[in-house]
Amino acid sequence: MGGFTGEDEYGDSLDCEGALRQVYDDAFAFAMRNLRRVQAGQSVNSTGVPEVPRIVFEELLVNALLHRDYLVSAPVRLVIDDDKLVLSSPGNLPNNLTVPKILAGNTNIRNPVLTSFAAKGVLPYRGLGSGVARAVAAWPHIELVDDREAGWFRATIWRHGRAG
């Protein structure tokens, strides 16, 4: 799996499979376990907060699950390294959608029935076309890549507030 992100080594990884809510819960818990905790102005006795805001991973994970290409027989993957978390979803952006268009709030629903189902409370889904913008507003150190050759959409969340 290391070559999948262009690297030979990684800290930890998880292939997410199963029912939609189970995949979400497992992947979210895995990411939160692997993020460092920082005090962020809290007292020394506090447990701290994740180094990357929770909302970032929540929004990007929901997008990975709702908008992946379910005709591709591959799981959503999460790879955690010392300097980044990489969330990869099988398939490319559908139709005329591009990364700049996503960042501008444009959307193109690949799986409308699944998205409708998620909007009824199955996942923490907050509205069409606004999740990536909310994630980037909360943590601008995110790189989105629509890798057409490999057939994956990848969100790299840089830790420590820096891009690679």
CYANA upper distance limits for C-alpha pairs under 8 A (distance plus 0.5 A):
  1 MET  CA      5 THR  CA      8.17
  2 GLY  CA      6 GLY  CA      7.37
  2 GLY  CA      7 GLU  CA      5.82
  2 GLY  CA      8 ASP  CA      5.26
  2 GLY  CA      9 GLU  CA      6.04
  2 GLY  CA     10 TYR  CA      6.86
  3 GLY  CA      7 GLU  CA      5.63
  3 GLY  CA      8 ASP  CA      6.08
  5 THR  CA     86 VAL  CA      8.24
 10 TYR  CA     79 VAL  CA      7.44
 10 TYR  CA     80 ILE  CA      6.89
 10 TYR  CA     81 ASP  CA      5.56
 10 TYR  CA     82 ASP  CA      8.37
 11 GLY  CA     79 VAL  CA      8.03
 11 GLY  CA     80 ILE  CA      5.98
 11 GLY  CA     81 ASP  CA      5.09
 11 GLY  CA     82 ASP  CA      7.11
 12 ASP  CA     79 VAL  CA      6.51
 12 ASP  CA     80 ILE  CA      5.63
 12 ASP  CA     81 ASP  CA      7.26
 13 SER  CA     77 ARG  CA      7.98
 13 SER  CA     78 LEU  CA      6.11
 13 SER  CA     79 VAL  CA      4.87
 13 SER  CA     80 ILE  CA      6.43
 14 LEU  CA     27 ALA  CA      7.91
 14 LEU  CA     30 PHE  CA      8.29
 14 LEU  CA     77 ARG  CA      6.59
 14 LEU  CA     78 LEU  CA      5.92
 14 LEU  CA     79 VAL  CA      7.16
 15 ASP  CA     75 PRO  CA      6.48
 15 ASP  CA     76 VAL  CA      6.81
 15 ASP  CA     77 ARG  CA      5.45
 15 ASP  CA     78 LEU  CA      7.17
 16 CYS  CA     23 VAL  CA      5.91
 16 CYS  CA     26 ASP  CA      7.86
 16 CYS  CA     27 ALA  CA      7.00
 16 CYS  CA     75 PRO  CA      6.33
 16 CYS  CA     76 VAL  CA      6.10
 16 CYS  CA     77 ARG  CA      6.70
 16 CYS  CA     78 LEU  CA      8.30
 17 GLU  CA     23 VAL  CA      6.19
 17 GLU  CA     75 PRO  CA      6.60
 17 GLU  CA     76 VAL  CA      8.05
 18 GLY  CA     22 GLN  CA      6.80
 18 GLY  CA     23 VAL  CA      6.32
 19 ALA  CA     23 VAL  CA      6.61
 20 LEU  CA     24 TYR  CA      6.76
 20 LEU  CA     65 LEU  CA      8.00
 21 ARG  CA     25 ASP  CA      6.54
 21 ARG  CA    122 VAL  CA      7.04
 21 ARG  CA    123 LEU  CA      7.13
 22 GLN  CA     26 ASP  CA      6.47
 23 VAL  CA     27 ALA  CA      6.49
 24 TYR  CA     28 PHE  CA      6.44
 24 TYR  CA     61 LEU  CA      7.59
 24 TYR  CA     62 VAL  CA      7.89
 24 TYR  CA     65 LEU  CA      8.25
 24 TYR  CA    123 LEU  CA      8.22
 25 ASP  CA     29 ALA  CA      6.54
 26 ASP  CA     30 PHE  CA      6.55
 27 ALA  CA     31 ALA  CA      6.70
 27 ALA  CA     61 LEU  CA      8.44
 27 ALA  CA     78 LEU  CA      7.99
 28 PHE  CA     32 MET  CA      6.71
 28 PHE  CA     57 PHE  CA      7.77
 28 PHE  CA     58 GLU  CA      7.54
 28 PHE  CA     61 LEU  CA      8.15
 29 ALA  CA     33 ARG  CA      6.56
 30 PHE  CA     34 ASN  CA      6.83
 31 ALA  CA     35 LEU  CA      6.69
 31 ALA  CA     57 PHE  CA      8.33
 31 ALA  CA     80 ILE  CA      8.35
 32 MET  CA     50 PRO  CA      7.51
 32 MET  CA     54 ARG  CA      8.30
 34 ASN  CA     80 ILE  CA      7.96
 35 LEU  CA     50 PRO  CA      6.41
 35 LEU  CA     51 GLU  CA      6.81
 35 LEU  CA     52 VAL  CA      7.95
 36 ARG  CA     50 PRO  CA      6.36
 36 ARG  CA     51 GLU  CA      6.07
 37 ARG  CA     47 THR  CA      7.79
 37 ARG  CA     48 GLY  CA      5.76
 37 ARG  CA     49 VAL  CA      5.61
 37 ARG  CA     50 PRO  CA      5.09
 37 ARG  CA     51 GLU  CA      6.07
 38 VAL  CA     48 GLY  CA      5.49
 38 VAL  CA     49 VAL  CA      5.92
 38 VAL  CA     50 PRO  CA      6.73
 38 VAL  CA     51 GLU  CA      6.19
 39 GLN  CA     43 SER  CA      7.43
 39 GLN  CA     44 VAL  CA      7.47
 39 GLN  CA     46 SER  CA      7.72
 39 GLN  CA     47 THR  CA      7.97
 39 GLN  CA     48 GLY  CA      4.97
 39 GLN  CA     49 VAL  CA      6.90
 40 ALA  CA     48 GLY  CA      7.46
 40 ALA  CA     49 VAL  CA      7.56
 42 GLN  CA     46 SER  CA      6.84
 42 GLN  CA     48 GLY  CA      7.27
 49 VAL  CA     53 PRO  CA      8.30
 50 PRO  CA     54 ARG  CA      7.34
 51 GLU  CA    159 ARG  CA      7.76
 51 GLU  CA    160 HIS  CA      7.83
 52 VAL  CA     56 VAL  CA      7.63
 52 VAL  CA    139 TRP  CA      7.57
 52 VAL  CA    159 ARG  CA      7.33
 53 PRO  CA     57 PHE  CA      8.00
 53 PRO  CA    138 ALA  CA      7.36
 53 PRO  CA    139 TRP  CA      7.61
 54 ARG  CA     58 GLU  CA      6.67
 55 ILE  CA     59 GLU  CA      6.49
 55 ILE  CA    134 ARG  CA      8.42
 55 ILE  CA    135 ALA  CA      6.94
 55 ILE  CA    138 ALA  CA      7.94
 56 VAL  CA     60 LEU  CA      6.77
 56 VAL  CA    134 ARG  CA      8.00
 56 VAL  CA    135 ALA  CA      4.87
 56 VAL  CA    136 VAL  CA      7.85
 56 VAL  CA    138 ALA  CA      7.16
 56 VAL  CA    139 TRP  CA      7.29
 57 PHE  CA     61 LEU  CA      6.28
 57 PHE  CA    135 ALA  CA      8.10
 58 GLU  CA     62 VAL  CA      6.71
 58 GLU  CA    124 PRO  CA      8.10
 59 GLU  CA     63 ASN  CA      6.81
 59 GLU  CA    125 TYR  CA      8.30
 59 GLU  CA    131 GLY  CA      5.76
 59 GLU  CA    132 VAL  CA      7.11
 59 GLU  CA    134 ARG  CA      8.11
 59 GLU  CA    135 ALA  CA      6.74
 60 LEU  CA     64 ALA  CA      6.64
 60 LEU  CA     87 LEU  CA      8.34
 60 LEU  CA    131 GLY  CA      7.65
 60 LEU  CA    132 VAL  CA      7.11
 60 LEU  CA    135 ALA  CA      7.66
 60 LEU  CA    155 ALA  CA      7.96
 61 LEU  CA     65 LEU  CA      6.74
 61 LEU  CA     87 LEU  CA      7.94
 62 VAL  CA     66 LEU  CA      6.54
 62 VAL  CA    123 LEU  CA      7.55
 62 VAL  CA    124 PRO  CA      7.83
 62 VAL  CA    125 TYR  CA      7.45
 63 ASN  CA     67 HIS  CA      6.14
 63 ASN  CA     68 ARG  CA      8.27
 63 ASN  CA    131 GLY  CA      7.98
 64 ALA  CA     68 ARG  CA      6.14
 64 ALA  CA     76 VAL  CA      7.56
 64 ALA  CA     87 LEU  CA      8.13
 64 ALA  CA     88 SER  CA      7.68
 64 ALA  CA     89 SER  CA      5.86
 65 LEU  CA     76 VAL  CA      7.77
 65 LEU  CA     89 SER  CA      7.97
 66 LEU  CA    111 ASN  CA      7.18
 66 LEU  CA    114 LEU  CA      7.07
 66 LEU  CA    115 THR  CA      6.50
 66 LEU  CA    118 ALA  CA      8.46
 67 HIS  CA    109 ILE  CA      7.27
 67 HIS  CA    110 ARG  CA      6.18
 67 HIS  CA    111 ASN  CA      6.79
 68 ARG  CA     76 VAL  CA      8.45
 68 ARG  CA     89 SER  CA      6.01
 68 ARG  CA     90 PRO  CA      6.03
 68 ARG  CA     91 GLY  CA      6.45
 68 ARG  CA     92 ASN  CA      8.32
 68 ARG  CA    110 ARG  CA      8.11
 69 ASP  CA     89 SER  CA      8.27
 69 ASP  CA     90 PRO  CA      6.12
 69 ASP  CA     91 GLY  CA      5.36
 69 ASP  CA     92 ASN  CA      8.01
 69 ASP  CA    110 ARG  CA      8.01
 70 TYR  CA     90 PRO  CA      8.14
 72 VAL  CA     90 PRO  CA      6.84
 72 VAL  CA     91 GLY  CA      7.38
 74 ALA  CA     90 PRO  CA      6.82
 75 PRO  CA     89 SER  CA      7.88
 75 PRO  CA     90 PRO  CA      7.49
 76 VAL  CA     87 LEU  CA      7.88
 76 VAL  CA     88 SER  CA      6.28
 76 VAL  CA     89 SER  CA      5.30
 76 VAL  CA     90 PRO  CA      6.93
 77 ARG  CA     86 VAL  CA      8.41
 77 ARG  CA     87 LEU  CA      6.30
 77 ARG  CA     88 SER  CA      5.65
 77 ARG  CA     89 SER  CA      7.14
 78 LEU  CA     85 LEU  CA      7.54
 78 LEU  CA     86 VAL  CA      6.14
 78 LEU  CA     87 LEU  CA      5.10
 78 LEU  CA     88 SER  CA      6.90
 79 VAL  CA     85 LEU  CA      6.29
 79 VAL  CA     86 VAL  CA      5.61
 79 VAL  CA     87 LEU  CA      7.11
 80 ILE  CA     84 LYS  CA      6.66
 80 ILE  CA     85 LEU  CA      5.00
 80 ILE  CA     86 VAL  CA      6.87
 81 ASP  CA     85 LEU  CA      6.61
 82 ASP  CA    159 ARG  CA      8.29
 83 ASP  CA    158 TRP  CA      6.52
 83 ASP  CA    159 ARG  CA      5.61
 83 ASP  CA    160 HIS  CA      7.66
 84 LYS  CA    156 THR  CA      7.04
 84 LYS  CA    157 ILE  CA      5.97
 84 LYS  CA    158 TRP  CA      4.86
 84 LYS  CA    159 ARG  CA      5.59
 85 LEU  CA    156 THR  CA      6.28
 85 LEU  CA    157 ILE  CA      5.62
 85 LEU  CA    158 TRP  CA      7.07
 85 LEU  CA    159 ARG  CA      7.99
 86 VAL  CA    154 ARG  CA      7.28
 86 VAL  CA    155 ALA  CA      6.26
 86 VAL  CA    156 THR  CA      4.95
 86 VAL  CA    157 ILE  CA      6.77
 87 LEU  CA    154 ARG  CA      6.26
 87 LEU  CA    155 ALA  CA      5.74
 87 LEU  CA    156 THR  CA      6.93
 88 SER  CA    152 TRP  CA      6.92
 88 SER  CA    153 PHE  CA      6.20
 88 SER  CA    154 ARG  CA      4.84
 88 SER  CA    155 ALA  CA      6.87
 89 SER  CA    152 TRP  CA      6.15
 89 SER  CA    153 PHE  CA      5.73
 89 SER  CA    154 ARG  CA      6.82
 90 PRO  CA    151 GLY  CA      6.91
 90 PRO  CA    152 TRP  CA      5.25
 90 PRO  CA    153 PHE  CA      6.97
 91 GLY  CA    151 GLY  CA      5.39
 91 GLY  CA    152 TRP  CA      5.26
 91 GLY  CA    153 PHE  CA      6.73
 92 ASN  CA    146 ASP  CA      6.36
 92 ASN  CA    147 ASP  CA      7.34
 92 ASN  CA    148 ARG  CA      6.59
 92 ASN  CA    151 GLY  CA      6.16
 92 ASN  CA    152 TRP  CA      6.00
 92 ASN  CA    153 PHE  CA      5.92
 93 LEU  CA     97 LEU  CA      6.26
 93 LEU  CA     98 THR  CA      7.18
 93 LEU  CA    146 ASP  CA      7.00
 93 LEU  CA    153 PHE  CA      7.48
 94 PRO  CA    108 ASN  CA      7.26
 94 PRO  CA    109 ILE  CA      8.49
 94 PRO  CA    110 ARG  CA      7.06
 95 ASN  CA    108 ASN  CA      8.10
 97 LEU  CA    101 LYS  CA      6.68
 97 LEU  CA    102 ILE  CA      7.53
 97 LEU  CA    106 ASN  CA      8.13
 97 LEU  CA    107 THR  CA      7.56
 97 LEU  CA    108 ASN  CA      7.28
 98 THR  CA    102 ILE  CA      6.77
 98 THR  CA    146 ASP  CA      8.11
 99 VAL  CA    103 LEU  CA      6.73
 99 VAL  CA    144 LEU  CA      7.09
 99 VAL  CA    145 VAL  CA      7.60
 99 VAL  CA    146 ASP  CA      7.61
100 PRO  CA    104 ALA  CA      6.76
101 LYS  CA    105 GLY  CA      6.96
101 LYS  CA    106 ASN  CA      5.81
101 LYS  CA    107 THR  CA      8.19
102 ILE  CA    106 ASN  CA      5.53
102 ILE  CA    107 THR  CA      6.80
102 ILE  CA    129 GLY  CA      7.79
102 ILE  CA    132 VAL  CA      7.57
102 ILE  CA    133 ALA  CA      8.38
103 LEU  CA    132 VAL  CA      7.00
103 LEU  CA    133 ALA  CA      6.30
104 ALA  CA    133 ALA  CA      7.89
105 GLY  CA    129 GLY  CA      5.42
105 GLY  CA    130 SER  CA      6.19
105 GLY  CA    132 VAL  CA      8.17
105 GLY  CA    133 ALA  CA      7.09
106 ASN  CA    129 GLY  CA      6.15
107 THR  CA    128 LEU  CA      7.58
107 THR  CA    129 GLY  CA      5.60
109 ILE  CA    115 THR  CA      8.17
111 ASN  CA    115 THR  CA      6.62
112 PRO  CA    116 SER  CA      6.54
113 VAL  CA    117 PHE  CA      6.68
114 LEU  CA    118 ALA  CA      6.63
115 THR  CA    119 ALA  CA      6.64
116 SER  CA    120 LYS  CA      7.27
117 PHE  CA    121 GLY  CA      8.16
117 PHE  CA    122 VAL  CA      7.28
118 ALA  CA    122 VAL  CA      5.19
118 ALA  CA    123 LEU  CA      5.64
118 ALA  CA    124 PRO  CA      8.17
118 ALA  CA    125 TYR  CA      6.98
119 ALA  CA    123 LEU  CA      7.47
119 ALA  CA    124 PRO  CA      8.27
119 ALA  CA    125 TYR  CA      6.09
119 ALA  CA    126 ARG  CA      7.96
119 ALA  CA    127 GLY  CA      8.34
121 GLY  CA    125 TYR  CA      7.75
126 ARG  CA    130 SER  CA      8.19
126 ARG  CA    131 GLY  CA      7.74
127 GLY  CA    131 GLY  CA      7.70
129 GLY  CA    133 ALA  CA      8.44
130 SER  CA    134 ARG  CA      6.69
131 GLY  CA    135 ALA  CA      6.71
132 VAL  CA    136 VAL  CA      6.61
133 ALA  CA    137 ALA  CA      6.52
134 ARG  CA    138 ALA  CA      6.69
135 ALA  CA    139 TRP  CA      6.59
135 ALA  CA    140 PRO  CA      8.10
136 VAL  CA    140 PRO  CA      5.01
136 VAL  CA    141 HIS  CA      7.75
136 VAL  CA    142 ILE  CA      7.09
139 TRP  CA    161 GLY  CA      8.25
140 PRO  CA    161 GLY  CA      8.44
141 HIS  CA    157 ILE  CA      6.72
141 HIS  CA    158 TRP  CA      6.00
141 HIS  CA    159 ARG  CA      8.24
141 HIS  CA    161 GLY  CA      6.23
141 HIS  CA    162 ARG  CA      6.52
141 HIS  CA    163 ALA  CA      6.39
142 ILE  CA    155 ALA  CA      7.24
142 ILE  CA    156 THR  CA      6.07
142 ILE  CA    157 ILE  CA      5.12
142 ILE  CA    158 TRP  CA      6.59
142 ILE  CA    163 ALA  CA      7.96
143 GLU  CA    155 ALA  CA      6.23
143 GLU  CA    156 THR  CA      5.51
143 GLU  CA    157 ILE  CA      7.08
143 GLU  CA    158 TRP  CA      8.39
143 GLU  CA    163 ALA  CA      8.25
144 LEU  CA    153 PHE  CA      8.06
144 LEU  CA    154 ARG  CA      6.31
144 LEU  CA    155 ALA  CA      5.13
144 LEU  CA    156 THR  CA      6.92
145 VAL  CA    153 PHE  CA      6.36
145 VAL  CA    154 ARG  CA      5.68
145 VAL  CA    155 ALA  CA      7.00
146 ASP  CA    151 GLY  CA      8.50
146 ASP  CA    152 TRP  CA      6.96
146 ASP  CA    153 PHE  CA      5.10
146 ASP  CA    154 ARG  CA      6.96
147 ASP  CA    151 GLY  CA      6.36
147 ASP  CA    152 TRP  CA      5.87
147 ASP  CA    153 PHE  CA      6.39
147 ASP  CA    154 ARG  CA      7.95
148 ARG  CA    152 TRP  CA      7.28
158 TRP  CA    162 ARG  CA      6.31
158 TRP  CA    163 ALA  CA      6.13
158 TRP  CA    164 GLY  CA      7.79
